[in-house]
Amino acid sequence: MIAQELIDKIEAFAPKSLAEEGDPTGLQIGNPRQNIYRVMTTLDVRPDVVKEAIDRQIDFIWAHHEVMFFPAKNLDLSNPQNQMYADLIQHNIVVYASHTNLDSAQGGMNDWLAQVLGIENPVPLIPNEDSQTGLGRIGYLNEPVSVEEFARRIREIFNVKTLRVIANDLTKPIQKIAVLGGDGGHWWRNAQQAGADAYVTADIYYHVGHDILASDFIVIDPDHHMEAIANDKMVDKVQLWFGDELKVISTSVNTDPYQYI
């Protein structure tokens, strides 16, 4: 099949119209008219991921994060980032990214996160006009748990060595939970105003953390890489759409840039 057939399915599931303003989601590199046979899913497109794709003869990468968060100012191939772009082009690998549109899509990133966190009957935290799509999700755990216990669960779910908890009282029981994948510090007040007992997101800025404490709210930050849960979920989608017509795998590369000592 041609790449455009897969792109059409992706865009029906996570329409580009759902993307936040200025988000360069969609086709990143390659020719959508070329034939594809092997697909790889990944949170990030990094040099090690591209090397794996080349080694495994992948010809379509479906990523959550865009390839070029910081646009190239030249094509000097001594720069590893530029060489990665050249490698993708040289090996005819189409790269497609579904970013904030996948976050907002019904049954997309934030629903996946809500599911693994045990949040029941989630609805969008910041709904679009249709009320079925939007950023984040909010709902209830089946029973209250302490902040500390929930944080420990999250650490196990996302297989992280440590996480950050912003709370005045770790023993406080919580049940109504909001979640927003990725960098969600900007929306913590939305979660509080929606009645959440706690908010799960990543990349909380130091001074924002002070504001959260002063407001006696609770935020748990398990690292932006929690979104890697999408890798296997996107594999499931491609298999649902095309069965054995496409070979699809998830990257084996851990793209989290952080190490904890």
Sequence and secondary structure as in RCSB ss.txt:
>XXXX:A:sequence
MIAQELIDKIEAFAPKSLAEEGDPTGLQIGNPRQNIYRVMTTLDVRPDVVKEAIDRQIDFIWAHHEVMFFPAKNL
DLSNPQNQMYADLIQHNIVVYASHTNLDSAQGGMNDWLAQVLGIENPVPLIPNEDSQTGLGRIGYLNEPVSVEEF
ARRIREIFNVKTLRVIANDLTKPIQKIAVLGGDGGHWWRNAQQAGADAYVTADIYYHVGHDILASDFIVIDPDHH
MEAIANDKMVDKVQLWFGDELKVISTSVNTDPYQYI
>XXXX:A:secstr
 BHHHHHHHHHHHS GGGS TT   EEEES TTSB  EEEEES   HHHHHHHHHTT  EEEESS S SS  S  
 TTSHHHHHHHHHHHTT EEEE  HHHHHSTTSHHHHHHHHHT EEEEEEEE TTSS EEEEEEEEEEEEEHHHH
HHHHHHHTT S  EEE S TT EEEEEEEEEEE GGGHHHHHHTT SEEEEE   HHHHHHHHHTT  EEE  GG
GGGGHHHHHHHHHHHHHGGGSEEEE           
